[in-house]
Amino acid sequence: MKRAVALLFVFAVSASSQSQPKRAFALSDWYRVTTLRQPAMSPDGRQVAFTVVTVRESENRRHSEIWIVSTDGGTPHRFSSPGVESTNPRWSPDGKLLIFNSSRTGSASGLWVARMDEPSGDAQPFDQKSFRTGSMPADRGFMVYGTAPDRAAPPAAFDPYAAMGPARPPFGSITHPVDPKRFDGKQIVEFPFRQNDIGYNAPRVGPPTIVPTQLYSQALDGSNRRQLTSTAYGHNNEAVSPDGKWIAFTADAQLRSDSAVAAYNDSLALLVYDRQRDEAPRNDVDIFVVPTAPCDAPQGCEPRRLGRIPGNEFALQWSPDSRRISYLTRASRYSSVRLHIVDLAGGAPDNLTGDWKYEPVSYFWRPDETIVFTAEIGGRTGVFSLVPATKKITEIVGGRRRLSEFSSDEHHAKLAYVSSGPTNPTELYVVDADGKNERQLTHFNDALNAEVGWAESEKFTYPSVGGREIEGWLMKPFGYQPGKKYPLVLYIHGGPHSQYLETWFDEFQNLTAAGFMVLYTNPRGSGGYGAEFTYSIRGRWGDEDYQDLMKAVDLVAKRPDVDSTRMGVTGGSYGGFMTGWVTSHTRRFRAAEADRANMDWVSWYGGSDAAQGLTESELLGKPWENWKMYDETSPIRHVDKVRTPTLIVSSDEDYRVTIGQGDEWFVALKKQGVPVEFVRYPRSSHELSRSGEPWLLVDRLGRLREWFTHWLNP
């Protein structure tokens, strides 16, 4: 009787909670969102291991655990200890072991392993050298992988600076410390010398050592591995044919030694952008095959080239009949990725995706010799089936959502992935490889979803300059009432070669909860629409991309529920640059927030860890080769026209867009009497808004609410 009463009480509480009206997203809710990552399906397709990331608010940090769920459904269970950090689960080829990374003490490699085929108690430390991932034939009799060969330690050479310890000068330097004990600075010789989210690179104290990657065969019975190649050039993208007779791999098209290739790449390190090399079709690597059977030659079997194939081939896979090899390739730096196939006997490759607008991201062959691949379709993700004989492409899994981190079983009968939509934080899904029987396996965010009224996104497309169709979305504020006018904030994404996705995004939900309409678009320059669209703004930043944004604003501003006199604009990275560009070219916005924004191309070129490759490509050369473009497309050049109150957000340890860019913009606005605030976050990089310290990340969300609330008075 007591159990019956208890069950009735639970049912009553559940029914009551379901009938309660939903509320607006609060900043404190951010700490309750659970994020799923890194699904790994077992080889037999029965289970999926995955990483669950939660936030421990009181400790100002994220916490990662590994969970496991059956692909048939049921309740997921925690696999790793809640007292340590655990990530990146992966299965041994036979499915008997689960290997994962963990912060627990006792493993020099940081790897741990647990038996999955029998009760075994706690996980054990795992020797990294004893576990390899590679390509296997259909019978799983052996594995092939590429790695650098083991080498004996080189003989010790005389080092006059050995006693200097941390103050030892880097290789190739001319100066050295007068007294190593009194020098605690940095000595920089090589480039690049620092990286966002990592910091300054350790100086190289000896000449570079380049060991070409060789191919090895390893039986799964624990016997010793067998080295298959011994060449001066390296082997990559190795793949074993299903019948076990052949290994396909990519290598330098001229079969030059890795040292020669490295020397050539080093000569381009400071050049980065070479118009002739990057804009024209090229042949960097080719596909080769060698037999798996032993050869008498010391260097291994002579590789057979399948042809002089233009482009840069990668992601090699075999057809189930072992007669064809498929691969992804990009003919030039600014070409779309295409899926090709070539016969083992050689001959002309066949372009399976032709001039399809979008680009395959990942793929696999099914036993019936169809190919399943994934692609970004603008702001959403699709899973497609392709018949090589007819080249017919059919979408089998889709919808307005983002699908990511795909994992399949060994027979490619099922597919697991993380799914998220505009009103749904991440959850784990599985589907049969033919697109049927999709099912949701986890419900970590159900309780939060039941409480919070997430804003829906209204998708639309509109014609812009030159008739180009642009994709955009509008989110209505919480508690939206027809007939009422609302202030609007335009969001601009970073990159610029990224895109806004049909996924749950804390920044959009943050402002809609505070009473704002949120407008966001994927202007030309965005990814997800093919390479021609992505690279159409090269040499034209601030031109058609700016017009794409303003045409969306023009369109939405005509709506009866939008107050066009109360509009704001914000964005990060490229979006921050464009925020500066917008406010220096129009005064229709009453408030702005510029986040990690590069405002001066010349100073950014020398201060960023990544600006050189981007600007040389996008602005068609180095600053001293194209001063006019660097000058005219820098927002700082036009800052005298800015009158929009601006909040600037930067991070002290941002090496992608250094904090000096914020300094320049703040001083320029302050000197002109423009209302401006500058928030500088400590211990933070360019990734503050995505993976920064939780307290600081939420603080930033709160400041965006405050800033736009003050100036737009919702």
Stockholm file with secondary structure:
# STOCKHOLM 1.0

chainA/1-714         MKRAVALLFVFAVSASSQSQPKRAFALSDWYRVTTLRQPAMSPDGRQVAFTVVTVRESENRRHSEIWIVSTDGGTPHRFSSPGVESTNPRWSPDGKLLIFNSSRTGSASGLWVARMDEPSGDAQPFDQKSFRTGSMPADRGFMVYGTAPDRAAPPAAFDPYAAMGPARPPFGSITHPVDPKRFDGKQIVEFPFRQNDIGYNAPRVGPPTIVPTQLYSQALDGSNRRQLTSTAYGHNNEAVSPDGKWIAFTADAQLRSDSAVAAYNDSLALLVYDRQRDEAPRNDVDIFVVPTAPCDAPQGCEPRRLGRIPGNEFALQWSPDSRRISYLTRASRYSSVRLHIVDLAGGAPDNLTGDWKYEPVSYFWRPDETIVFTAEIGGRTGVFSLVPATKKITEIVGGRRRLSEFSSDEHHAKLAYVSSGPTNPTELYVVDADGKNERQLTHFNDALNAEVGWAESEKFTYPSVGGREIEGWLMKPFGYQPGKKYPLVLYIHGGPHSQYLETWFDEFQNLTAAGFMVLYTNPRGSGGYGAEFTYSIRGRWGDEDYQDLMKAVDLVAKRPDVDSTRMGVTGGSYGGFMTGWVTSHTRRFRAAEADRANMDWVSWYGGSDAAQGLTESELLGKPWENWKMYDETSPIRHVDKVRTPTLIVSSDEDYRVTIGQGDEWFVALKKQGVPVEFVRYPRSSHELSRSGEPWLLVDRLGRLREWFTHWLNP
#=GR chainA/1-714 SS CHHHHHHHHHHHHHHHHHHSCCBCCCGGGGGGCCEEEEEEECTTSSEEEEEEEEEEGGGTEEEEEEEEEETTCCCCEECSCTTSCEEEEEECTTSSEEEEEECCTTCSSSEEEEESSSCCCSCEECCGGGCCCCBCCTTCCEEEEEECCCCCCCCCCCCTTGGGGGGCCCTTCSCCCSSGGGCCSCCCCSSSCEETTTEECCCCCSCCCCCCCEEEEEETTSCCCEECBCCSSCCEEEEECTTSSEEEEEEETTCCCHHHHHHHHHHHHTTCCCHHHHHSCCBCEEEEEEESSCCSSTTBSCCEECCCCCBCCEEEEECTTSSEEEEEEESSTTSCEEEEEEETTCCCCEESSTTCSSCEEEEEECTTSCEEEEEEETTEEEEEEEETTTTEEEEEECSSSEEEEEEECTTSCEEEEEEEETTEEEEEEEEETTSCSCEECCCTTHHHHHHBCCCCEEEEEEECGGGCEEEEEEECCTTCCTTCCEEEEEEECSTTTCCCCSSCCHHHHHHHHTTCEEEEEECTTCSSSCHHHHTTTTTCTTSHHHHHHHHHHHHHHTSTTEEEEEEEEEEETHHHHHHHHHHTTCCCCSEEEEESCCCCHHHHHHHCSSHHHHHHHHTTSCGGGCHHHHHHTCGGGGGGGCCSCEEEEEETTCSSSCTHHHHHHHHHHHHTTCCEEEEEETTCCTTHHHHSCHHHHHHHHHHHHHHHHHHHCC
#=GC SS_cons         CHHHHHHHHHHHHHHHHHHSCCBCCCGGGGGGCCEEEEEEECTTSSEEEEEEEEEEGGGTEEEEEEEEEETTCCCCEECSCTTSCEEEEEECTTSSEEEEEECCTTCSSSEEEEESSSCCCSCEECCGGGCCCCBCCTTCCEEEEEECCCCCCCCCCCCTTGGGGGGCCCTTCSCCCSSGGGCCSCCCCSSSCEETTTEECCCCCSCCCCCCCEEEEEETTSCCCEECBCCSSCCEEEEECTTSSEEEEEEETTCCCHHHHHHHHHHHHTTCCCHHHHHSCCBCEEEEEEESSCCSSTTBSCCEECCCCCBCCEEEEECTTSSEEEEEEESSTTSCEEEEEEETTCCCCEESSTTCSSCEEEEEECTTSCEEEEEEETTEEEEEEEETTTTEEEEEECSSSEEEEEEECTTSCEEEEEEEETTEEEEEEEEETTSCSCEECCCTTHHHHHHBCCCCEEEEEEECGGGCEEEEEEECCTTCCTTCCEEEEEEECSTTTCCCCSSCCHHHHHHHHTTCEEEEEECTTCSSSCHHHHTTTTTCTTSHHHHHHHHHHHHHHTSTTEEEEEEEEEEETHHHHHHHHHHTTCCCCSEEEEESCCCCHHHHHHHCSSHHHHHHHHTTSCGGGCHHHHHHTCGGGGGGGCCSCEEEEEETTCSSSCTHHHHHHHHHHHHTTCCEEEEEETTCCTTHHHHSCHHHHHHHHHHHHHHHHHHHCC
//
